[in-house]
């Protein structure tokens, strides 16, 4: 039978309804699989958030108890009491990031020998689709004039850095212009100086971590020019910086970046 005749036969059988049951069955199976996968995604997301809530509660309990316990020092610096037990559970912890009024409130990890170790792992080092915030391998919390770059997922369930994209609106920035970042040893406050989104990664200050004047000035200039709006914040070489980076799904391989300078 020729191909043309075969196609005509299939068309005739289709009109007679021969394939309707098979199509309905296939469609039902596909729909069911999608629902199951979506359910698994949100279940895992809720589990990851539950695990993170436990860390938040442990931190809050330590603050409220007021008990410092046995002092813990690392390279002659004392770990703050609210992070002592968490650090002893997992010494990859480097700090805690908070943006008040948002869902950004989480531990920050650092594994310089494997930068993205916590991209898809939880605090227990087991697989987690949410992952955790993690500090760039080249960033140094003890260096003056450098840039701390923190990466995290933009989760569709609204967790992790999902709220970071709200800074696309200038009105949101005006009401949430500061970022709190605790290292293990001290609390810091940063004010947001530039907000940018692009598929051109060269616009972002990923190359600026150490206090190199040429690199710093170039990175600051690029971010100021790329910023979605003028914050009026005077970012300059010599300041200490914090940069938050996540994915922007409005464009393929897009990135959304917020750059801030330390004010205390």
N, C-alpha and C positions, 0 to 999 in steps of 0.2 A: 504494500500500500504506500502510495506517495505521501510525502509530508503534508502536501496541501489537502489531500483527502482525509488524512488523519486529523488535521486541525478542524476540518469541517465536521467530522464525526464527534470530536470532543465538544465543539460548540453546540451541536445538536443535543448531545447528552446533557450538557450544562443547562440548556433551556428546559429540558425535561425534568430537571431537578435531581439528576443522578448523583451529583457531587455535594449537594447541600448538607447532608449529614456529616460528611467528612470535613467540610469547611467549618461547620458549626463546632464540631468536636475539637478541631485544631485551634480554632479561635478561643474556645473555652479553656483549653490547656494552656495556651499562651497567656491569657488573662489571669488564670490561676497562678501561673509561675511568677508573673509580675507582682501580683498581690503578696505572694509568699516572700519574694525577694525584698519588696518594700517593707514588709513586716519585720524581716530579719534586720534590715538596715536600721529601722527606728528602735528595735529592741536593743541592738548593740549600742546604739547611740545613747539610749536611756541608761544602759548598764555603765557605760563610760562616764556619764554625768553623775550617776550614783557613786561611783568610785571617787570621782573628784569632789563630790559633796562631803565624803568621808574625810578627805584631806582638809577641806575648808573647816569642817567641824573640829578636827584635831588641832588646827591652828588656833581657832577661836577658843577652844577649851584651855589651851596653854596660856593664852592672853588673859582670860578671865580668872584662872587659878592663881596667877601671880607668882607661882612657884618656879624659880629659875632652875632648880635642880643642880646637879654637878656641872660646873662650868665646862664648856667645850671650846677649845681653841684650835684654830687652823692657821699655821704660819703666823703665830703671835697675834691673831685677831680672834675675838670671841664671837661665837655664833649667837645670834639673838635667841632668847629663850623660846619664842613661839615656833622657831624652826629647828630647835635642837633635836627633838625626837624624830621629826620627819627626815632630817639629814641622816640620822643614825639608821633609819630604815633604808634610805637610798642615798648614798653619798654623791650621786650624779646631780642632785639638786643644787642649783646655783642661786635661786632667788624666787621671788613671787611677784606677779604682774597683776595690777588692778586698774581698771578704768571705771570710776564710780558712775552708776546709772546705766551700766551695760552688763552683759554676760561675761565680760572679760575679767576673770578673777581666778587665777590659776598658778600653780607651781611652774617654774621655768627650770629646764634641765640643761646640762652641758656635758657633752661627750666629744672632746676635740679630736680624738682619734677616729671617730665615726660620727660625723656631723649630724646625720639624719636618723640616728638610732631611735629617737623617740617620735619619729614621724608617724609611725603606726604602732606605738607601744604605750602602755599605761605606766603608772608609777611602780607597779610590781614587775615591770619589764616584759609582761605578757602582751600578746597581740591585742590591739585596740584600734578601731577604725578612726576614733577621734584623735588619737595620739596625744601629745602634750606640747606645750610651747617649749621651744629649745633655742638656746643661744648659739649664734654662729661660732664655728670653731676658732676663728681668728680674733673674736672679741675678747677683751680683757677687762673684767670689772674693777681691776686695781690700777688701771692706767688712766691718768689725767689727759683730757683732751681727745679721747678716743670716741668710738661709736659702737654701742652695743646693739647688735642686730638680732631681733627675736623673730623666729618664724613660727607659723601655726596654720592649721587647716581653717578654711572657710566652710564650716559644716552647714549643710542644707537644713539641718534640724535647729539651726540658730545658735549652736554652741561654738566654743573656741573663738576664732577671730571673725565669726559671721557679722557681729555688730560693728566691726571695724569699718565696713563699707558704708555705714551710716554717715561717716565723715565726708562722703561725697557732697552732702548738703552743708553749706556754710552755717546754716542755722543750728545744726547739730553740734558743729565744732564750737560755736559760741557758748553753748551750754555745757560742753564737756571738753574743755580746752586743756586739761591737765591729765597726766598719766602718773600713777604711783608705781614705782619699782623698788622692791626691797631686795638688796643682795642678802647674803646670809648674815652680813655684819651690820648693815645700816639701812635706814629708810631714805629713799630719794623721791624727789618730785620733779617732773619734767613738764614743760609747756610745749604744745604742738606748734611747730613753725611752718610745716609744709605738708600738703596732702596731694598725692599724685596717683594716677592710674594709667597704665600703658602696656602694650605688648613689647615695647622697646626697653629691654632690661638695662641697657646702657644709661638710661636716664636716672636710675636709682643708685643710691650710695652703697651698693654691695661691695665695692672695692675699698671703701673707707671704713677701716676698723681701728687701726693704730693712728697715733697722733702725728701723721706725716702732713706737713703744711700744704704742700702742693696738691696731694690727693684730697685732703680735707676741703680746701677752698673750691676745688673743681666739683666735688660731690655736693657741697652746699649750694653752689651756684646752679647746678643742674636741677636740683630739687626745687629751688625757689622759682626757676623759670617754668618748670613742669607743673607747679602747684595749681590745683583747681581754683584756688582763690587766694587773695592776699591776706595773710593773718596779721601782718604788721610786726611779727616777731623777728627780732634782729639776731639771726643765727650767724655766727662768725667763727673763724679758726680760733682754737683755744677753749671754746665751750666744750662741755661734755654732752654727748648725744645718745639718744635712744631711738632706734628705728624699728618699726613693726611692719612685717611683710606677710601678705597672704595672697591667695589666688582671687582673681576677678573673673567670674564666669560669664560676664557680659561679652567677652571676646575670647577667642581661642588663645590659650597660653597667656592670658592677661594677668597682670599683677596689680595689687593695690598696696600702697606704701604710705605710712605715716612717719614723719621724722620730727623729733622733738629735742629741745635742749634743756639741760638740767638747770633748775632755778633754786634748788635747795637739797 
